[in-house]
């Protein structure tokens, strides 16, 4: 898994306390999988309220100090703390921050990382990050989740549920301006393997075209949902020309705290 040995040791210390007011998200959580493409240079912990940021940081700081780590605070704001955590020559940046509790799925528990944002919510957050900023790491990560978590078409459609200020097509318009990172920007990333930038650009353009076709075909009453396939227990992109029911698929909408899919609620039209 593309976590540095230092990050793995630090997470192991924090995961000893099975608290549910702190969960790992961002690039580090996204790249837990063995086939992931890059290392993250920081750890991002999120909390559902601003008050929990302060209490969780105080507890984590004491826990790390007891384990022999130095915690140097760089920035403190309401609902946000940034620090450099170091020990015996190793270090990493750690952020404690507030984020909305609205998500598609409940948090998941990992033996190393503790509570993590579900992969599909991580993917949606990364997609929205790329829409808002043109960073090479966000392009690399978004292409990764397109290939390994859920195709861009399904993510773009669901993103309207996460951010009601966007429509799938307006999001795709923003994303169409991305996907052009300069080679030197990619070279600065800590990649787990060689990155084929020309191939990535071609795959990105194909993903955008497929996503636009899909989003123009879906009915408006499904706007902002994911699609869950009960047999495979995975989120998928429905095929055109067949009902959701015929495909064994049900729409899945988000809620505060996330919600597990309920396949039994499918009606004759898949809704």
NORKA-V45287 format. One record per residue. N is the residue number from 1. D_CENTER is the distance of its C-alpha to the mean C-alpha in Angstrom with 1 decimal. Layout:
n=N d_center=D_CENTER
n=N d_center=D_CENTER
This chain:
n=1 d_center=16.2
n=2 d_center=15.5
n=3 d_center=15.9
n=4 d_center=19.2
n=5 d_center=21.9
n=6 d_center=22.0
n=7 d_center=18.4
n=8 d_center=19.0
n=9 d_center=22.2
n=10 d_center=20.7
n=11 d_center=18.0
n=12 d_center=20.9
n=13 d_center=22.9
n=14 d_center=20.4
n=15 d_center=19.6
n=16 d_center=23.3
n=17 d_center=23.0
n=18 d_center=21.3
n=19 d_center=20.4
n=20 d_center=18.1
n=21 d_center=17.9
n=22 d_center=15.4
n=23 d_center=12.0
n=24 d_center=9.9
n=25 d_center=6.5
n=26 d_center=6.0
n=27 d_center=7.4
n=28 d_center=9.5
n=29 d_center=7.5
n=30 d_center=5.8
n=31 d_center=9.5
n=32 d_center=11.3
n=33 d_center=12.7
n=34 d_center=16.2
n=35 d_center=15.8
n=36 d_center=13.0
n=37 d_center=14.3
n=38 d_center=14.2
n=39 d_center=14.6
n=40 d_center=12.9
n=41 d_center=15.7
n=42 d_center=14.5
n=43 d_center=13.0
n=44 d_center=11.2
n=45 d_center=12.3
n=46 d_center=12.0
n=47 d_center=14.7
n=48 d_center=15.7
n=49 d_center=18.9
n=50 d_center=20.3
n=51 d_center=23.0
n=52 d_center=20.8
n=53 d_center=19.5
n=54 d_center=23.1
n=55 d_center=24.1
n=56 d_center=21.2
n=57 d_center=21.8
n=58 d_center=25.5
n=59 d_center=25.1
n=60 d_center=22.7
n=61 d_center=25.1
n=62 d_center=28.0
n=63 d_center=26.5
n=64 d_center=25.7
n=65 d_center=29.1
n=66 d_center=30.7
n=67 d_center=29.1
n=68 d_center=30.5
n=69 d_center=27.6
n=70 d_center=28.3
n=71 d_center=26.0
n=72 d_center=26.8
n=73 d_center=25.4
n=74 d_center=24.8
n=75 d_center=23.7
n=76 d_center=24.0
n=77 d_center=23.4
n=78 d_center=23.2
n=79 d_center=19.8
n=80 d_center=18.8
n=81 d_center=20.2
n=82 d_center=19.7
n=83 d_center=21.7
n=84 d_center=22.6
n=85 d_center=23.1
n=86 d_center=25.7
n=87 d_center=28.1
n=88 d_center=30.7
n=89 d_center=29.6
n=90 d_center=25.9
n=91 d_center=23.4
n=92 d_center=19.9
n=93 d_center=18.5
n=94 d_center=16.9
n=95 d_center=15.6
n=96 d_center=16.0
n=97 d_center=14.9
n=98 d_center=15.1
n=99 d_center=12.6
n=100 d_center=13.5
n=101 d_center=13.8
n=102 d_center=13.2
n=103 d_center=10.7
n=104 d_center=11.4
n=105 d_center=11.6
n=106 d_center=13.1
n=107 d_center=11.8
n=108 d_center=12.6
n=109 d_center=15.1
n=110 d_center=15.3
n=111 d_center=18.7
n=112 d_center=17.7
n=113 d_center=14.6
n=114 d_center=15.8
n=115 d_center=13.5
n=116 d_center=9.7
n=117 d_center=7.1
n=118 d_center=7.5
n=119 d_center=5.9
n=120 d_center=6.4
n=121 d_center=5.0
n=122 d_center=1.4
n=123 d_center=3.7
n=124 d_center=5.5
n=125 d_center=4.7
n=126 d_center=5.1
n=127 d_center=7.9
n=128 d_center=9.4
n=129 d_center=9.4
n=130 d_center=11.3
n=131 d_center=13.5
n=132 d_center=14.6
n=133 d_center=15.3
n=134 d_center=16.6
n=135 d_center=15.3
n=136 d_center=15.8
n=137 d_center=12.8
n=138 d_center=10.5
n=139 d_center=12.8
n=140 d_center=12.7
n=141 d_center=9.0
n=142 d_center=9.0
n=143 d_center=12.1
n=144 d_center=10.8
n=145 d_center=8.4
n=146 d_center=11.4
n=147 d_center=13.6
n=148 d_center=12.1
n=149 d_center=9.8
n=150 d_center=11.2
n=151 d_center=13.5
n=152 d_center=13.0
n=153 d_center=15.8
n=154 d_center=14.1
n=155 d_center=10.9
n=156 d_center=13.3
n=157 d_center=15.5
n=158 d_center=13.1
n=159 d_center=11.8
n=160 d_center=15.4
n=161 d_center=14.9
n=162 d_center=12.1
n=163 d_center=14.2
n=164 d_center=17.8
n=165 d_center=19.1
n=166 d_center=17.8
n=167 d_center=19.2
n=168 d_center=17.7
n=169 d_center=20.5
n=170 d_center=20.2
n=171 d_center=16.6
n=172 d_center=17.7
n=173 d_center=20.6
n=174 d_center=18.4
n=175 d_center=16.4
n=176 d_center=19.8
n=177 d_center=20.7
n=178 d_center=17.9
n=179 d_center=17.9
n=180 d_center=21.0
n=181 d_center=20.1
n=182 d_center=23.4
n=183 d_center=24.2
n=184 d_center=24.8
n=185 d_center=21.3
n=186 d_center=19.8
n=187 d_center=22.5
n=188 d_center=21.5
n=189 d_center=18.1
n=190 d_center=18.4
n=191 d_center=17.9
n=192 d_center=18.4
n=193 d_center=20.7
n=194 d_center=22.4
n=195 d_center=20.4
n=196 d_center=22.3
n=197 d_center=21.8
n=198 d_center=24.4
n=199 d_center=23.0
n=200 d_center=19.4
n=201 d_center=20.9
n=202 d_center=22.8
n=203 d_center=20.0
n=204 d_center=18.0
n=205 d_center=21.1
n=206 d_center=21.6
n=207 d_center=18.1
n=208 d_center=18.8
n=209 d_center=22.3
n=210 d_center=21.2
n=211 d_center=18.6
n=212 d_center=21.5
n=213 d_center=23.9
n=214 d_center=21.7
n=215 d_center=21.0
n=216 d_center=24.7
n=217 d_center=25.7
n=218 d_center=23.8
n=219 d_center=25.8
n=220 d_center=25.0
n=221 d_center=25.1
n=222 d_center=21.9
n=223 d_center=20.0
n=224 d_center=16.5
n=225 d_center=16.2
n=226 d_center=14.6
n=227 d_center=17.2
n=228 d_center=17.8
n=229 d_center=20.4
n=230 d_center=22.4
n=231 d_center=24.1
n=232 d_center=21.3
n=233 d_center=19.0
n=234 d_center=16.1
n=235 d_center=14.5
n=236 d_center=16.5
n=237 d_center=17.9
n=238 d_center=21.4
n=239 d_center=24.4
n=240 d_center=26.7
n=241 d_center=30.2
n=242 d_center=29.7
n=243 d_center=28.9
n=244 d_center=25.8
n=245 d_center=28.4
n=246 d_center=29.9
n=247 d_center=26.6
n=248 d_center=25.8
n=249 d_center=22.8
n=250 d_center=22.1
n=251 d_center=20.0
n=252 d_center=17.3
n=253 d_center=16.7
n=254 d_center=14.6
n=255 d_center=16.4
n=256 d_center=16.4
n=257 d_center=15.1
n=258 d_center=13.9
n=259 d_center=16.5
n=260 d_center=17.3
n=261 d_center=18.6
n=262 d_center=22.3
n=263 d_center=23.9
n=264 d_center=27.4
n=265 d_center=27.0
n=266 d_center=27.2
n=267 d_center=30.2
n=268 d_center=32.5
n=269 d_center=30.4
n=270 d_center=27.1
n=271 d_center=26.3
